Amino acid sequence: MQADNTIAADGGNVRASQEAAAGADRSPADRKQMIYWAVIVIAPLLVMMVPTGETFTPVIRNFLAITLCAILIFAFETLPQMIPAILLPVAYVVAGIAPEQAVFGPWSTSVPWMFMGGILMANCLESAGLLRRVAYWCIIKTGGTYNRILYGIMFTGIILNLLIPAQAVIPLAAFTYGICLALDLGRSKESAGIMLTGAMAALTPLYFFYNPNFNIIAGAGITVYDVPMTWFLYLFHNAPMILWSFFCVFLITKIFKPSKEINCKAYVSEAYDKLGKLTSKEKKGLFVTVLLVIFLMTGGLHHINIGWGFAVAGCLMYLPGIRVGTEDDIKRINFSLLFFVTACMAIGAASNVLGIGKIIAQYSTPMMEASGSMFTLVLVWVLSVVSNFIMTPLAIWAAFTAPLAEIALSVDINPFSFYYVINMATNQIILPYEYALVLIYFSFGLIRLQDFVKFFSIKMIFNLIFIVVIMIPYWKFIGLI
């Protein structure tokens, strides 16, 4: 009996030790989650404790508490993205903050359908092989030395964003990673330069090519400023940003100078030759893409919201006689992102119902009128950059766009200029976690954190200088501000 008790005691000690070890392994993550949930619960409760009055009404207080709770869940990623995206508009309706027509109104706009169609089209072109062919061709034409590789990647990004706006992140990430592997660069400054150029090539052309991402910003402010945007007008407003794209590459060539001679033309040429002749699927995909580009460029003639073109183009890939798309291309659509986008737009819709933007504009207008357009736009940039440390770009667009549009109108500035600054500012980061699309490039493990921080810190400073020295004078010259 004593032996049995001893064995049982030993077994209990072993189990206790195992549980303690498991608890020790889980404790850092568990503590982090507990802190996150504490903030998610306590922050809205603190808002609910603020006394109400004539301006800060009980309904506005409820709106801020619910919205803050959702934004914190989005920011901390404590739940799958779709869960708070579904609950947020439902909470607005149940709490009597805004009617169903307002909070679910974003689904009746072109924004979610544009986003879904764009992703579907990119998936189809990627599986058909057309995106790889374009990338290889650009590198071959620009040459295989290190600097030429970088500029070739940027040209690739511009062409891909013309064909599939805002959908070039994954193709370029895979492409640049493949170049680094082929050249056996490892975790080095050369790899950092190539991967970061891929990120810039995927993202900076969105500053001058109209795309679904900007449509989200415009959609968030549509209840305040409902003016249609055309492809050419967007390009006209932001033409100097083409220089910014190539300046980013120039910056990378100076920060990440190679320690040895690099030439990848042979590797890329071999990969390009393996693709063979243009396949039937690629030709059909290119045909649909050309139709979409023509539709985008003629927006001023047909006056159809160009967002619908993306939805139709994605579906065209499946029609008889084309059949470029597959069932797998549909399954690869990130549907939770669509719900997140519409939830962010619901914040702006509910805010507009309550008149929050007008209230903010009422108190902010005197200061901004006295400051002038340049200082006002710099303030918008600073607000967006600082917020990016704790919020996602989508959450920032949702929270700030409508109120800032109200302010812009009150100080006689075209809200589009505010939208452009917000769009640029939310791309200015220091650490990888601040922007998921850039985090994709960092996650391949070829970029040292110190290199990442160095480049993006320098780029952030130059971005503000570029806006003040080039963009604001240009916007004044064309009459935008």
Residue pairs with C-beta under 8 A, 6 or more apart in sequence:
33 78
36 72
36 76
36 78
37 78
39 72
39 76
40 69
40 72
40 73
40 76
40 78
41 69
43 68
43 69
43 72
44 65
44 66
44 68
44 69
45 65
47 61
47 64
47 65
47 68
48 61
48 62
48 65
50 56
50 61
52 58
52 60
52 61
55 359
59 96
59 97
59 354
60 354
60 356
62 95
62 97
63 92
63 95
63 97
63 350
63 351
63 354
63 356
66 88
66 91
66 92
66 95
66 97
67 88
67 347
67 350
67 399
70 84
70 87
70 88
70 91
70 343
70 347
71 391
71 395
71 399
73 79
73 83
73 84
74 81
74 84
74 340
74 391
74 392
74 394
74 395
75 390
75 391
75 392
75 395
80 336
81 336
81 337
81 339
81 340
82 335
82 336
82 339
82 340
84 343
85 336
85 339
85 340
85 342
85 343
86 339
86 343
88 343
88 346
88 347
89 103
89 104
89 342
89 343
89 346
91 97
92 98
92 103
92 346
92 350
93 99
93 100
93 103
97 350
97 353
97 354
98 349
98 350
98 353
98 354
99 353
102 346
102 349
102 350
102 352
102 353
103 346
103 349
103 350
104 342
104 346
105 346
105 349
106 112
106 219
106 341
106 342
106 345
106 346
106 349
107 342
109 219
109 222
109 307
109 345
110 215
110 305
110 307
110 308
110 311
111 212
111 215
111 216
111 219
111 307
111 341
111 342
111 345
112 338
112 341
112 342
113 307
113 308
113 310
113 311
114 212
114 215
114 307
114 308
114 309
114 310
114 311
115 212
115 215
115 216
115 310
115 337
115 338
115 341
116 311
116 314
116 333
116 335
116 338
117 309
117 310
117 311
117 312
117 313
117 314
117 315
118 164
118 165
118 166
118 167
118 211
118 212
118 310
118 314
119 167
119 314
119 333
119 334
120 314
120 315
120 317
120 325
120 329
120 330
120 333
121 164
121 167
121 288
121 289
121 292
121 310
121 313
121 314
121 317
122 131
122 164
122 167
122 168
122 170
122 171
123 325
123 329
123 330
123 332
123 333
124 285
124 314
124 317
124 324
124 325
124 326
124 329
125 131
125 163
125 164
125 285
125 289
125 324
126 132
126 170
126 171
127 325
127 326
127 328
127 329
128 279
128 281
128 282
128 285
128 324
129 275
129 279
129 281
129 282
130 282
130 285
130 286
130 289
131 160
131 164
131 168
131 171
132 171
132 175
132 271
132 275
133 272
133 275
133 278
133 282
134 156
134 159
134 160
134 163
135 156
135 160
135 171
135 172
135 175
136 268
136 269
136 271
136 272
136 275
137 272
138 152
138 153
138 155
138 156
138 159
139 149
139 152
139 153
139 156
139 179
139 264
139 265
139 268
140 265
140 268
140 269
140 272
141 152
141 155
142 148
142 149
142 151
142 152
142 155
143 149
143 152
143 265
144 262
144 263
144 264
144 265
144 266
144 268
145 261
145 262
145 263
146 190
146 193
146 253
146 258
146 261
146 262
147 253
149 179
149 194
149 262
149 264
150 193
150 194
150 197
150 249
150 252
150 253
151 246
151 249
153 172
153 175
153 176
153 194
153 197
153 198
153 201
153 249
154 197
154 200
154 201
154 245
154 246
154 248
154 249
156 172
156 175
156 201
157 168
157 172
157 198
157 200
157 201
157 202
157 204
157 205
157 245
158 201
158 205
158 209
158 245
160 167
160 168
160 171
160 172
160 201
160 202
161 168
161 202
161 205
161 206
161 209
161 211
162 205
162 209
162 293
163 289
163 293
164 289
165 206
165 209
165 210
165 211
165 212
165 310
166 206
166 211
166 212
166 213
168 201
168 202
168 205
169 199
169 202
169 203
169 437
169 440
170 440
172 198
172 199
172 201
172 202
173 195
173 198
173 199
173 202
173 440
173 441
173 444
175 198
176 194
176 195
176 197
176 198
176 441
177 195
177 444
177 446
178 271
179 194
179 264
179 267
179 268
180 186
180 190
180 191
180 194
180 195
180 446
182 264
182 267
183 190
183 262
183 264
183 267
185 191
185 194
185 262
185 446
186 446
187 445
187 446
187 447
187 448
188 259
188 446
189 256
189 257
189 258
189 259
189 448
189 451
190 256
190 258
190 259
190 262
191 446
191 447
192 256
192 446
192 447
192 448
192 451
192 452
192 455
193 252
193 253
193 255
193 256
193 258
195 441
195 442
195 444
195 446
195 447
196 252
196 256
196 441
196 447
196 452
196 455
197 248
197 249
197 252
198 441
199 437
199 438
199 441
200 245
200 248
200 249
200 252
201 245
202 437
203 427
203 437
203 438
204 241
204 244
204 245
204 248
205 245
206 213
206 214
206 423
207 238
207 241
207 244
207 245
207 420
207 423
207 424
208 234
208 235
208 238
208 239
208 241
208 242
208 245
209 231
209 234
209 235
210 229
210 230
210 231
210 234
210 235
210 296
210 306
212 307
212 310
213 423
214 229
214 234
214 419
214 423
215 229
215 307
216 341
216 344
216 345
216 394
216 397
217 397
217 401
217 419
217 422
217 423
218 229
218 419
219 345
219 348
220 344
220 345
220 347
220 348
220 397
220 398
220 401
220 402
221 348
221 401
221 402
221 404
221 405
221 415
221 419
222 348
223 348
223 349
223 352
223 402
224 352
224 357
224 402
224 405
224 406
224 409
224 415
225 405
225 408
225 409
225 415
225 416
227 416
228 299
228 303
228 305
229 306
229 416
230 299
230 300
230 306
231 296
231 297
231 299
231 306
232 297
232 299
232 300
233 300
236 478
237 416
237 420
237 475
237 478
237 480
238 420
239 474
240 470
240 471
240 474
241 471
243 470
244 463
244 466
247 462
247 466
248 459
251 455
251 458
251 459
251 462
252 455
255 451
255 454
255 455
255 458
256 451
256 455
278 286
281 324
284 322
284 323
284 324
285 317
285 324
287 322
288 313
288 316
288 317
288 322
288 324
289 313
291 313
291 316
292 309
292 310
292 313
295 302
295 304
295 306
295 309
295 313
296 306
296 309
299 306
314 325
316 322
317 323
317 324
317 325
317 329
318 324
318 325
340 394
341 394
343 398
344 394
344 395
344 397
344 398
345 398
347 398
347 399
348 398
348 401
348 402
351 357
351 402
351 403
352 402
356 402
356 403
357 402
357 403
357 405
357 406
357 407
358 406
360 403
360 406
360 407
361 403
361 406
361 407
361 409
361 410
362 410
364 407
365 407
365 410
365 411
368 375
368 376
368 379
368 407
368 410
368 411
369 411
371 379
373 411
373 413
373 472
373 476
373 481
374 468
374 472
376 407
376 411
376 413
377 413
377 417
377 418
377 421
377 467
377 472
377 481
378 464
378 467
378 468
380 404
380 418
380 421
380 422
380 425
381 421
381 424
381 425
381 464
381 467
382 425
383 400
383 425
384 396
384 400
384 421
384 422
384 425
384 426
385 425
385 426
385 428
385 460
387 396
387 399
387 400
388 396
388 425
388 426
388 428
388 429
388 434
388 435
389 434
391 399
392 435
392 436
393 426
393 427
393 435
396 422
396 426
397 422
397 426
400 422
401 418
401 419
401 422
404 415
404 418
404 422
405 415
405 418
405 419
407 418
408 414
408 415
408 417
408 418
409 415
413 481
414 480
414 481
416 480
417 475
417 480
417 481
420 471
421 467
424 463
424 467
425 463
426 435
427 435
428 456
428 459
428 460
428 463
429 435
429 438
429 456
429 460
430 453
430 456
430 457
430 460
431 452
431 453
432 438
432 439
432 442
432 443
432 449
432 452
433 439
441 447
442 452
472 481
475 481
